Amino acid sequence: MNRRLPAPLLSAAFLCAVLAIASGPLDLPVLNIVFKPLTTLLIIGWAWQRGGGTVRRWVLAGLGLSLVGDVALLWPESGFLPGLVAFLFAHAAYLVAFTRHERFAVRWLPFAAYAAVAAAVLWLLWPALPSALRGPVLAYVAALACMAAQAGAVWQARHGTAGTTLAARAAVGGALFMASDATLAVNKFLAPAPAAGLCILATYWLAQVAIAASLPTGASAPAGR
Protein backbone atom coordinates (compact mmCIF):
# COMPACT_ATOMS: atom_id res chain seq x y z
CA MET A 1 0.00 0.00 0.00
CA ASN A 2 1.30 3.42 -0.90
CA ARG A 3 1.50 5.40 2.35
CA ARG A 4 1.92 8.64 0.41
CA LEU A 5 -1.48 8.34 -1.24
CA PRO A 6 -3.95 9.42 1.53
CA ALA A 7 -2.70 13.01 1.83
CA PRO A 8 -3.03 13.72 -1.92
CA LEU A 9 -6.51 12.20 -1.92
CA LEU A 10 -7.66 14.47 0.91
CA SER A 11 -5.99 17.47 -0.70
CA ALA A 12 -7.80 16.71 -3.96
CA ALA A 13 -11.07 16.30 -2.05
CA PHE A 14 -10.54 19.70 -0.42
CA LEU A 15 -9.94 21.34 -3.79
CA CYS A 16 -13.01 19.68 -5.32
CA ALA A 17 -15.10 20.76 -2.31
CA VAL A 18 -14.00 24.37 -2.75
CA LEU A 19 -14.95 24.27 -6.44
CA ALA A 20 -18.34 22.71 -5.67
CA ILE A 21 -19.09 25.33 -3.01
CA ALA A 22 -17.94 28.10 -5.36
CA SER A 23 -20.47 27.01 -8.00
CA GLY A 24 -23.19 29.08 -6.29
CA PRO A 25 -21.37 32.42 -5.93
CA LEU A 26 -19.85 32.02 -9.42
CA ASP A 27 -23.20 30.97 -10.93
CA LEU A 28 -21.54 27.97 -12.60
CA PRO A 29 -23.76 24.93 -11.89
CA VAL A 30 -21.40 22.70 -13.87
CA LEU A 31 -18.86 22.99 -11.05
CA ASN A 32 -21.39 21.52 -8.62
CA ILE A 33 -22.39 18.77 -11.03
CA VAL A 34 -18.79 17.67 -11.53
CA PHE A 35 -17.08 18.36 -8.23
CA LYS A 36 -19.75 17.58 -5.63
CA PRO A 37 -19.86 13.82 -6.38
CA LEU A 38 -16.11 13.81 -7.04
CA THR A 39 -15.40 15.17 -3.54
CA THR A 40 -17.30 12.33 -1.89
CA LEU A 41 -15.72 9.82 -4.27
CA LEU A 42 -12.25 10.97 -3.21
CA ILE A 43 -13.21 10.63 0.47
CA ILE A 44 -14.34 7.07 -0.31
CA GLY A 45 -10.96 6.41 -1.91
CA TRP A 46 -9.23 7.70 1.21
CA ALA A 47 -11.41 5.62 3.54
CA TRP A 48 -10.86 2.53 1.39
CA GLN A 49 -7.19 2.45 2.44
CA ARG A 50 -7.98 2.36 6.13
CA GLY A 51 -8.66 -0.71 8.27
CA GLY A 52 -11.39 -1.84 10.61
CA GLY A 53 -12.77 -5.08 9.26
CA THR A 54 -16.57 -5.17 9.31
CA VAL A 55 -16.72 -1.61 10.65
CA ARG A 56 -14.82 -0.43 7.58
CA ARG A 57 -17.23 -2.21 5.26
CA TRP A 58 -20.25 -0.52 6.85
CA VAL A 59 -18.57 2.90 6.80
CA LEU A 60 -17.75 2.41 3.12
CA ALA A 61 -21.38 1.42 2.54
CA GLY A 62 -22.48 4.65 4.22
CA LEU A 63 -20.10 6.69 2.08
CA GLY A 64 -21.29 4.92 -1.08
CA LEU A 65 -24.93 5.61 -0.23
CA SER A 66 -23.99 9.22 0.48
CA LEU A 67 -22.54 9.42 -3.03
CA VAL A 68 -25.88 8.20 -4.39
CA GLY A 69 -27.57 10.92 -2.35
CA ASP A 70 -25.15 13.55 -3.65
CA VAL A 71 -25.99 12.63 -7.23
CA ALA A 72 -29.74 12.62 -6.56
CA LEU A 73 -29.59 16.06 -4.93
CA LEU A 74 -28.01 17.56 -8.03
CA TRP A 75 -31.73 17.87 -8.93
CA PRO A 76 -32.96 19.68 -5.78
CA GLU A 77 -36.67 19.22 -6.46
CA SER A 78 -37.16 15.89 -8.24
CA GLY A 79 -34.14 14.34 -6.55
CA PHE A 80 -34.92 15.45 -2.99
CA LEU A 81 -36.90 12.39 -1.90
CA PRO A 82 -34.54 9.84 -3.53
CA GLY A 83 -31.62 11.72 -1.98
CA LEU A 84 -33.32 11.71 1.41
CA VAL A 85 -33.84 7.94 1.19
CA ALA A 86 -30.22 7.36 0.12
CA PHE A 87 -28.91 9.35 3.07
CA LEU A 88 -31.34 7.63 5.44
CA PHE A 89 -29.76 4.30 4.45
CA ALA A 90 -26.31 5.88 4.73
CA HIS A 91 -27.03 6.79 8.36
CA ALA A 92 -28.36 3.29 8.95
CA ALA A 93 -25.07 1.90 7.62
CA TYR A 94 -23.07 4.21 9.89
CA LEU A 95 -25.26 3.18 12.82
CA VAL A 96 -24.48 -0.48 12.14
CA ALA A 97 -20.77 0.41 11.97
CA PHE A 98 -20.94 2.16 15.34
CA THR A 99 -22.60 -0.86 16.97
CA ARG A 100 -19.99 -3.43 15.95
CA HIS A 101 -17.92 -3.01 19.12
CA GLU A 102 -20.38 -1.31 21.50
CA ARG A 103 -24.04 -2.16 21.97
CA PHE A 104 -26.72 0.24 20.78
CA ALA A 105 -27.34 3.08 23.28
CA VAL A 106 -24.40 2.00 25.42
CA ARG A 107 -24.68 5.42 27.08
CA TRP A 108 -28.03 7.24 27.44
CA LEU A 109 -26.94 10.89 27.66
CA PRO A 110 -26.06 11.38 23.96
CA PHE A 111 -29.41 9.87 23.00
CA ALA A 112 -31.27 12.26 25.29
CA ALA A 113 -29.33 15.22 23.89
CA TYR A 114 -29.85 14.31 20.24
CA ALA A 115 -33.51 13.48 20.84
CA ALA A 116 -33.95 17.03 22.14
CA VAL A 117 -32.15 18.48 19.11
CA ALA A 118 -34.18 16.34 16.70
CA ALA A 119 -37.43 17.32 18.39
CA ALA A 120 -36.51 21.01 18.17
CA VAL A 121 -35.67 20.72 14.46
CA LEU A 122 -38.91 18.87 13.70
CA TRP A 123 -40.93 21.38 15.74
CA LEU A 124 -39.50 24.20 13.61
CA LEU A 125 -39.93 22.41 10.30
CA TRP A 126 -43.26 20.64 10.76
CA PRO A 127 -45.63 23.48 9.77
CA ALA A 128 -43.60 24.18 6.62
CA LEU A 129 -43.21 20.56 5.48
CA PRO A 130 -45.44 19.34 2.64
CA SER A 131 -47.66 16.54 3.94
CA ALA A 132 -46.11 14.04 1.52
CA LEU A 133 -42.66 14.65 3.01
CA ARG A 134 -43.56 14.53 6.70
CA GLY A 135 -43.20 10.77 7.03
CA PRO A 136 -39.88 10.52 5.14
CA VAL A 137 -38.44 13.53 6.97
CA LEU A 138 -39.48 12.12 10.35
CA ALA A 139 -37.82 8.78 9.53
CA TYR A 140 -34.72 10.56 8.27
CA VAL A 141 -34.32 12.76 11.34
CA ALA A 142 -34.75 9.73 13.59
CA ALA A 143 -32.06 7.81 11.69
CA LEU A 144 -29.67 10.78 11.71
CA ALA A 145 -30.19 11.43 15.42
CA CYS A 146 -29.68 7.75 16.32
CA MET A 147 -26.49 7.59 14.26
CA ALA A 148 -25.05 10.73 15.83
CA ALA A 149 -26.14 9.67 19.32
CA GLN A 150 -24.60 6.21 18.97
CA ALA A 151 -21.32 7.78 17.83
CA GLY A 152 -21.38 10.01 20.91
CA ALA A 153 -22.28 7.07 23.15
CA VAL A 154 -19.36 5.03 21.83
CA TRP A 155 -17.05 7.98 22.52
CA GLN A 156 -18.32 8.13 26.10
CA ALA A 157 -17.94 4.38 26.53
CA ARG A 158 -14.38 4.42 25.23
CA HIS A 159 -13.22 7.50 27.11
CA GLY A 160 -9.77 6.92 28.52
CA THR A 161 -9.10 3.82 26.42
CA ALA A 162 -6.89 3.25 23.38
CA GLY A 163 -9.89 3.81 21.12
CA THR A 164 -10.80 7.25 22.46
CA THR A 165 -9.37 9.27 19.57
CA LEU A 166 -11.02 7.22 16.84
CA ALA A 167 -14.35 7.24 18.68
CA ALA A 168 -14.11 11.01 19.15
CA ARG A 169 -13.73 11.47 15.40
CA ALA A 170 -16.93 9.53 14.76
CA ALA A 171 -18.74 11.59 17.40
CA VAL A 172 -17.57 14.82 15.77
CA GLY A 173 -18.71 13.47 12.40
CA GLY A 174 -22.18 12.74 13.75
CA ALA A 175 -22.50 16.20 15.27
CA LEU A 176 -21.36 17.87 12.04
CA PHE A 177 -23.84 15.80 10.03
CA MET A 178 -26.64 16.99 12.30
CA ALA A 179 -25.51 20.61 11.91
CA SER A 180 -25.27 20.28 8.13
CA ASP A 181 -28.70 18.73 7.68
CA ALA A 182 -30.39 21.09 10.12
CA THR A 183 -29.00 24.04 8.14
CA LEU A 184 -30.11 22.44 4.86
CA ALA A 185 -33.63 21.88 6.19
CA VAL A 186 -33.99 25.43 7.52
CA ASN A 187 -32.65 26.83 4.25
CA LYS A 188 -34.99 24.68 2.14
CA PHE A 189 -38.23 24.83 4.10
CA LEU A 190 -38.14 27.93 6.31
CA ALA A 191 -35.92 30.76 5.11
CA PRO A 192 -32.65 31.18 3.20
CA ALA A 193 -29.70 30.88 5.57
CA PRO A 194 -26.69 33.21 5.20
CA ALA A 195 -23.89 31.51 3.24
CA ALA A 196 -26.05 28.38 3.13
CA GLY A 197 -24.00 26.56 0.49
CA LEU A 198 -20.76 27.06 2.38
CA CYS A 199 -22.22 26.04 5.75
CA ILE A 200 -24.11 22.99 4.47
CA LEU A 201 -21.41 21.51 2.26
CA ALA A 202 -18.42 22.35 4.47
CA THR A 203 -19.98 20.70 7.52
CA TYR A 204 -21.21 17.78 5.39
CA TRP A 205 -17.80 16.91 3.98
CA LEU A 206 -16.06 17.51 7.30
CA ALA A 207 -18.55 15.05 8.79
CA GLN A 208 -17.74 12.44 6.16
CA VAL A 209 -13.99 12.89 6.62
CA ALA A 210 -14.36 12.63 10.41
CA ILE A 211 -16.36 9.41 10.12
CA ALA A 212 -13.84 7.96 7.66
CA ALA A 213 -11.01 9.03 9.97
CA SER A 214 -12.63 7.05 12.80
CA LEU A 215 -11.39 3.94 11.03
CA PRO A 216 -7.96 2.81 12.13
CA THR A 217 -5.00 3.05 9.79
CA GLY A 218 -4.13 -0.16 8.01
CA ALA A 219 -1.12 -0.93 10.14
CA SER A 220 -3.06 -0.77 13.40
CA ALA A 221 -6.44 -1.99 12.23
CA PRO A 222 -8.23 -4.55 14.39
CA ALA A 223 -9.88 -7.46 12.65
CA GLY A 224 -13.35 -6.24 13.56
CA ARG A 225 -16.34 -8.49 13.53
C-alpha positions in Angstrom: 0.0 0.0 0.0 1.3 3.4 -0.9 1.5 5.4 2.3 1.9 8.6 0.4 -1.5 8.3 -1.2 -4.0 9.4 1.5 -2.7 13.0 1.8 -3.0 13.7 -1.9 -6.5 12.2 -1.9 -7.7 14.5 0.9 -6.0 17.5 -0.7 -7.8 16.7 -4.0 -11.1 16.3 -2.0 -10.5 19.7 -0.4 -9.9 21.3 -3.8 -13.0 19.7 -5.3 -15.1 20.8 -2.3 -14.0 24.4 -2.8 -14.9 24.3 -6.4 -18.3 22.7 -5.7 -19.1 25.3 -3.0 -17.9 28.1 -5.4 -20.5 27.0 -8.0 -23.2 29.1 -6.3 -21.4 32.4 -5.9 -19.8 32.0 -9.4 -23.2 31.0 -10.9 -21.5 28.0 -12.6 -23.8 24.9 -11.9 -21.4 22.7 -13.9 -18.9 23.0 -11.0 -21.4 21.5 -8.6 -22.4 18.8 -11.0 -18.8 17.7 -11.5 -17.1 18.4 -8.2 -19.8 17.6 -5.6 -19.9 13.8 -6.4 -16.1 13.8 -7.0 -15.4 15.2 -3.5 -17.3 12.3 -1.9 -15.7 9.8 -4.3 -12.2 11.0 -3.2 -13.2 10.6 0.5 -14.3 7.1 -0.3 -11.0 6.4 -1.9 -9.2 7.7 1.2 -11.4 5.6 3.5 -10.9 2.5 1.4 -7.2 2.5 2.4 -8.0 2.4 6.1 -8.7 -0.7 8.3 -11.4 -1.8 10.6 -12.8 -5.1 9.3 -16.6 -5.2 9.3 -16.7 -1.6 10.7 -14.8 -0.4 7.6 -17.2 -2.2 5.3 -20.3 -0.5 6.9 -18.6 2.9 6.8 -17.8 2.4 3.1 -21.4 1.4 2.5 -22.5 4.7 4.2 -20.1 6.7 2.1 -21.3 4.9 -1.1 -24.9 5.6 -0.2 -24.0 9.2 0.5 -22.5 9.4 -3.0 -25.9 8.2 -4.4 -27.6 10.9 -2.3 -25.2 13.6 -3.7 -26.0 12.6 -7.2 -29.7 12.6 -6.6 -29.6 16.1 -4.9 -28.0 17.6 -8.0 -31.7 17.9 -8.9 -33.0 19.7 -5.8 -36.7 19.2 -6.5 -37.2 15.9 -8.2 -34.1 14.3 -6.5 -34.9 15.4 -3.0 -36.9 12.4 -1.9 -34.5 9.8 -3.5 -31.6 11.7 -2.0 -33.3 11.7 1.4 -33.8 7.9 1.2 -30.2 7.4 0.1 -28.9 9.4 3.1 -31.3 7.6 5.4 -29.8 4.3 4.4 -26.3 5.9 4.7 -27.0 6.8 8.4 -28.4 3.3 8.9 -25.1 1.9 7.6 -23.1 4.2 9.9 -25.3 3.2 12.8 -24.5 -0.5 12.1 -20.8 0.4 12.0 -20.9 2.2 15.3 -22.6 -0.9 17.0 -20.0 -3.4 16.0 -17.9 -3.0 19.1 -20.4 -1.3 21.5 -24.0 -2.2 22.0 -26.7 0.2 20.8 -27.3 3.1 23.3 -24.4 2.0 25.4 -24.7 5.4 27.1 -28.0 7.2 27.4 -26.9 10.9 27.7 -26.1 11.4 24.0 -29.4 9.9 23.0 -31.3 12.3 25.3 -29.3 15.2 23.9 -29.8 14.3 20.2 -33.5 13.5 20.8 -33.9 17.0 22.1 -32.2 18.5 19.1 -34.2 16.3 16.7 -37.4 17.3 18.4 -36.5 21.0 18.2 -35.7 20.7 14.5 -38.9 18.9 13.7 -40.9 21.4 15.7 -39.5 24.2 13.6 -39.9 22.4 10.3 -43.3 20.6 10.8 -45.6 23.5 9.8 -43.6 24.2 6.6 -43.2 20.6 5.5 -45.4 19.3 2.6 -47.7 16.5 3.9 -46.1 14.0 1.5 -42.7 14.7 3.0 -43.6 14.5 6.7 -43.2 10.8 7.0 -39.9 10.5 5.1 -38.4 13.5 7.0 -39.5 12.1 10.4 -37.8 8.8 9.5 -34.7 10.6 8.3 -34.3 12.8 11.3 -34.8 9.7 13.6 -32.1 7.8 11.7 -29.7 10.8 11.7 -30.2 11.4 15.4 -29.7 7.7 16.3 -26.5 7.6 14.3 -25.1 10.7 15.8 -26.1 9.7 19.3 -24.6 6.2 19.0 -21.3 7.8 17.8 -21.4 10.0 20.9 -22.3 7.1 23.1 -19.4 5.0 21.8 -17.1 8.0 22.5 -18.3 8.1 26.1 -17.9 4.4 26.5 -14.4 4.4 25.2 -13.2 7.5 27.1 -9.8 6.9 28.5 -9.1 3.8 26.4 -6.9 3.3 23.4 -9.9 3.8 21.1 -10.8 7.3 22.5 -9.4 9.3 19.6 -11.0 7.2 16.8 -14.4 7.2 18.7 -14.1 11.0 19.1 -13.7 11.5 15.4 -16.9 9.5 14.8 -18.7 11.6 17.4 -17.6 14.8 15.8 -18.7 13.5 12.4 -22.2 12.7 13.8 -22.5 16.2 15.3 -21.4 17.9 12.0 -23.8 15.8 10.0 -26.6 17.0 12.3 -25.5 20.6 11.9 -25.3 20.3 8.1 -28.7 18.7 7.7 -30.4 21.1 10.1 -29.0 24.0 8.1 -30.1 22.4 4.9 -33.6 21.9 6.2 -34.0 25.4 7.5 -32.6 26.8 4.3 -35.0 24.7 2.1 -38.2 24.8 4.1 -38.1 27.9 6.3 -35.9 30.8 5.1 -32.6 31.2 3.2 -29.7 30.9 5.6 -26.7 33.2 5.2 -23.9 31.5 3.2 -26.0 28.4 3.1 -24.0 26.6 0.5 -20.8 27.1 2.4 -22.2 26.0 5.7 -24.1 23.0 4.5 -21.4 21.5 2.3 -18.4 22.3 4.5 -20.0 20.7 7.5 -21.2 17.8 5.4 -17.8 16.9 4.0 -16.1 17.5 7.3 -18.6 15.0 8.8 -17.7 12.4 6.2 -14.0 12.9 6.6 -14.4 12.6 10.4 -16.4 9.4 10.1 -13.8 8.0 7.7 -11.0 9.0 10.0 -12.6 7.1 12.8 -11.4 3.9 11.0 -8.0 2.8 12.1 -5.0 3.0 9.8 -4.1 -0.2 8.0 -1.1 -0.9 10.1 -3.1 -0.8 13.4 -6.4 -2.0 12.2 -8.2 -4.5 14.4 -9.9 -7.5 12.6 -13.3 -6.2 13.6 -16.3 -8.5 13.5 
